[in-house]
């Protein structure tokens, strides 16, 4: 295997060296996982590793269910002519149609790749970009707008609309301070505003954008320092607050339409900390890595919530005790067909992380080394 690997990539290394003059492109590394699935509709998944701010170490990994191979540093091998590779801090990833979109926060751009080959198609320049969502032929990217800097006078953020054919910005709308995740329900976009740059004067609202006119029509008070905003199968919105890292803890909020109301309202406050979540059927799987400035330590928890009753039904979705292997849970995703649960571990934030795969009933299936700070996963259809 090592000899085959070496001779297969020898021509590629020669090309990469000539493209970048004296800079050598390290080819992808492969691990044999063996968790193959030839019958489902999912070909594999991409994982973007954030890399530390200022290190230019954002990388892309890929797991192939057809071959059972996990490849690290996928992007640089497929695009040896790109000088700075993916860039600085990969903050989100998504597939729409035939294209893969990678949001690279501190490089102020969205990289667009062919979703199958991983070959670069272009980039869209967006300042301090954060997350990407898709709706009716367009991509939407949240942006802090201002520089990457804690500033009590930081400007309001924005959502940029991208034409997915021309790969250019078509519209822009101003929202709250330092917007994060967003979702579209019934032609309205909901955006979680954090105000994180303006601490302790955090934002506490969800912006509502009318998609037809692309205008902000409302800001709904929810909770301070909002981050995650995801919709379930019933079009309810689940919104997380990171709190103030001191006296006001992280909380989870539910927004939905009530009879007689045209817009979403906050209907429930669930007293659990939540850093990230993923849905499968009628259940939400979540973890929390809650930092406290007073104790200078993290409190880590896991759980399952029934999205119909909004009740927590389990204190841990990992049932075999292997959560003790995870230092810092940093990302979560669920295979849409098998229900396998993926959790990433950022470890010490400065070296390779780990991706864990658990069965739907919470038993460890396999794990693999990733790039630095593995964070966001998107599944590739066949």
N, C-alpha and C positions, 0 to 999 in steps of 0.2 A: 504493500500500500504506500509506503514512504517513497519507494523508487518511482512508482507510477505518479504520485503526487508531484515529485520533483521534476520529472521530465515533461509532464503536462504543462507546468507553469513556467518552464525555462524560457520558451519563446515570449510569453507574456511579460516576464521580467525584463527581457531585452527591449521590448516595445516601450514598457513603462519607463525604463531608464532613459531611452532616447527622447521620450516625450517631456520628461521633467529634467533633462540634462543630468545633473549629478545626484538628483534625489531619487532614492530607490522606493518603489511601491512594494509593500509587503503583500503577498497574495493572501487570499482567504485561507483560514484554517478550518479544517473539517473534523467534526466529532461524529462517530457513528452512534446514533440514539437507538435506532431500530424500531421505533414506535410508528410503524407504517400503516397507512390506511388508503387502500386503493378504491374503495367503494363509495366514499362520501363525496360531497361536492367541494370540499375544501382542499386546495392543492398544498397550502402551507401557510406560514405567517411570517411577517416581518417584525423585527424588534429594533427600535431605535434606542441607542445608548446615548444619554445626554452628554457625558464627558464634563469635566470641570470647567467652570467659566474661565475664559482666557487661555485655555489649553488647546483649543482647536482639535478636540478629540471626539467629536460627535461621530459615531460609527453606526453602521447598519448590519444587522444579522438576519439570517433567513433559515427557517426550518422547512424542509421539504418532506411532506408526508408520503410522496411517491418513492423516494429513495431512502428515507430514514436518516438523512444526513443533516446536521446542523452546521451552518457556515458562518464564521465570524469575519467581520470587516469586508462585507459583501460589496459595498459601494466602490471602494478604491480599486478593487480588482476589475470591476466592470467599467470603470471610468478612469483609466490611468492618465488621461490627458488633463484632468481637472487638478489644478495646482494645489489648492487648499482643501481638497476633498470636500466632505460635507460641511465642515465649518465648526462653529462654536455654540454649543448647547442645543441639542435636539430636543424640542419641547413638545412635539406632537407628530402624529403620523396618521394617514388615512388613504384609502383607495376609493376612487370614484371612476367608474367606467374602466378604461384601460390604463389609467394613470395612477401613480403613487405619489402622494404629496408628503413632504417632510418639512415641518416648520422648524427653522433653525433660529432660535431666539436672538442670541447676541451677534449673529452674523447678519441679522435684519433681512432675512430672505426666506422664501419658500422654494425648496428644490422640488422639481417635478421630474419623475422618472417613468419609464415604461414599467408597468406593474409586473410584467412577466420576466423581462430580461434584466431589469434594473439599470438600463442605460439611460443616462441623463438626457432629458428633452429640453430643459430650460429652467429658468428661475424667475420668480417675481420678487421684486424688492419691496419689503414692507417693514417699517421701523419697529423694533422691539416686539416682534410678532409672537403670539402665544399658542393659540389653538385653531384647528381647522374643522369645519363642518360643511356639508353639501346639501344643496336643495335646488331642484329643477334646473339642472344644467350648469349651476354655478357653484363655486367654492367660496366659503366665507371664512375670513381669518380675523381673530381678535388681536388687538394691538394696544400696547401701552402708549404708543406714539412718541413719547419723550425718550430721552437717553436712559440707559440702564444705570439708575442712580437714585438712592434714597433722597427724596427732596420734598419738604412740606408744601412746596409750590408746584409739584409735578402736575402736568396738564391732564385734562380729561383724555380718556382713551377713545378708540374707534373700532368699528368693524369694517373691513374692506371686502368688497365683492370682486371676485375674480372670474373672468370669462374663461371657461375651461378649454375652449378651442384656441383662442389667441394667446392664452396665458398672460393676460394683461388685466390691470385693475380697471373695472368698469364703473364702480360707485363706491362711496365711502360715507359712513354716518358716524357722528359723534355719540358716545354713550357716557357711562360713568367713569370713575377713576380706576385705572389699571384693571381692565376687563379680562376675565379668564374664560371658562368654558361657556358654551352656548348650545341651544337646541332650537329646532323649529317645530311648532305645533300649529296646525291650521293656518298657515301663511303668516304666522307671527313668530319672530325670533326672540328668545329670552336669553339674556346675557348676564352672567354673574359678575358683579363689580367688586373688586377687592379693596382698592385704595391702599394697597400694601406699601407703596412708596411714601405715603403720607402719614404713616404711623406716628403717634397713636390715633390720629384722626382718620380712621378707616372709613371707607365707603360701606354701605350696608344695604344697597339696593340691587334689584334685578331690573335691567333695562328691557323694555318691550319695543321691538322694531316691527313696524308694519312693512311686510316684504314687498308689496306692490309699489308703494312710493319710496320705500327704503328710508323711512324716517322714524326717529324715536318718538313714540307716542305716550309713553308712560315710564315711570320708575317706581317699582314696588318695593317698599321697605321690607326687608327679610331678616338679616342678621349681619354683624360686622365681619369684614374681611372674608368675603365669599370666595369660593374657589370652584369646586366641582358643581356641574349642573348637567344632569342626565335624565332622559325620559325613559319610562318603562313601557311595557306593552299596552298599557291602558292610557297612555299619553299624560300620565301624571309626571311632574317634575320633582326630582330629588336634588336638593341644593345643600351644599356643605358650607359651614362657617368654620374658619380656622381659629376663631376667637382672638384674644390679644396676647396669648402665650403667658398670661399672668393670672388674673383673677376671673377672666371670662373664658370659659372652656369652649372647645370645639362642639358644634351642634349640627344636627341634621334636620332639614326642613322639607316639608312636602307641600307642593303647590298643585292645585287642580281647579278646573272650572266647576262652579256650583250652579245649580238651577237658577236661572235668571241673571247669571253673570256671563258676559261675553269674554272676559279676560280671566286669567289665572289669579287666584288669591292664595295666601298661605292658609292651609287648613290644619296642619299638624306640626308640632315641634317635638322631635324625638330626642330624648336626653342621652344620646350616645355620641362619642367622638367618631369622626369618619374622615379619613384622608383620601380614600378612593373606593370605588364600588364597581360592580359588574352585575348584570342581570342574567338569569337563566330561568325561563318559565315564570312562575309566580314568586320567585325569590331573589332577593338582593344579597350578594356576598360582598362584604366590606372588610377593610382593615383600617386601623388608625395608628399613626405614629405621631403622638402628641408631645410636642416640646414644651417645657416649662422653664421660663427664665429664672424663677426662684430656685428651683432644684438643679438647674443646668443638666437635665436629663430627659430622656424620652420615655413615655409610657406607651407600650405597644399592645394592641388588642385586635381581635378578629371576631366576626359574627355573621349571622344570617338573619334577615328580616323578611317576613311574609309581606309582600307589597299590597296584598288585598286587605289585610287587617292592620298593617303598619306596626305589627308587634314583632319584637325580637324573639326568635324561636331557638337560637343557639348562640352560645358564647364563643364558638370557634368552629369554622368550617374545616379545619385540619384535625382529623380524628385519630391520627396515629402517633401524636407527640412530636412529629418532625418540625413543627414550627420553631422548636428550640434551635434548629440549625440556621434559622433566618435571623440575621443581625438587624437589618433595616428594611422592612417591606417597602417597596417603592413603586410598584405597578401591579395591576391585576387585570386579567382578561379571562373570558370563558369561551371555550370552543362552542360555536353555535349549534353543533350537532351532537357531539359526544358528551358535552357538559364537563369535559376536563377543565380544571381550574389552573391557571398560570399565575404565579406570584414571582415578582422579581425582587432580588436582594441587592441593595446598593452597597452593602458591607461598610467599608470605611470611607466611601465617596472618592477615593483617589486611586483605587486599583480595580482589577477586574471584578465584576459582580457575578451573580449566579441567577439562572432562571430555573424555577421549580415547576414541575408539572404534577398535579394531584388528580386522582380520579374524582368522579362526581361525588363519591361518598367520603372524600377527604383523606385518602391514603396516598402517600408519596409514590409516584410512578417513575419519575426520573428527574435528574437535574443536570445542568450543563453550564460551563463557564461562558460568560458573555464579555462584552466590552465594559467600559467604565460607566457606572450609574445606569443600568438598564431600566427603562421606564415605560415605554409605550408600545403597544402591540396592535397590529391590524391583520386580518385574515384575508388570504388571497383565494378567490374562487377559481375552480378549474375552468 
